[in-house]
């Protein structure tokens, strides 16, 4: 239903703006030419990996404490059992808080991504704006956006112009083989990344806490 709505909206838009000069850019293709973006991704990947190791280390420590507690609880007094249980609960809470601080919504990884990626986003936006103004374009769409493009002719692709305006050479991909310039695609484009200028990380799924109920209720 959403796709149908977008298609109808898109058709009505073109009907009402037929006199405007229209083109498109492919931000995913553009980003491959930006060293700052590649560097930002590396930094985010490294941060994510290091923080994940710390999270895993904390939960491994909790696992060991709990196993030790299980092995010796029959020999402990009531006060000693309560003290051991509280120690594990406190460490679990600390681990969860650390995990949320690093990976949670608006946590440190989120903020770091925003700090590193926003300058790249601004750079692309400024270049797109200049290309649009110099080429007298009324509209420049992003091919990787949620707006579905059923067909796109490469002659209306202004991605290389944006790359040149940013000071880079089209086809000179950072850290990889150069693809064909302005690849024409006659099918719908891939799903949009999480952000306009996305910085995708290789974060592993965080480990679930081993303690999910009061220790004395476990078996």
ABEGO torsion letter per residue (X at the ends): XAAAAAAAAAAAAAAAAAABBBBBBBAAAAAAABAAAAAAAAAAAAAAAAAAAAAAAAAAAAAAAAAAAAAAAAABBAAAAAAAAAAAAAAAAAAAAAAAAAABBGBAAAAAAAAAAAAAAAAAAAAAAAAAAAAGBABBBBAABABBBABBBAAABAAAAAAAAAGBBBGBBBGBBBBBBGBBBABBBBBBBABABBBBBABBBBBBBABABBAAABX
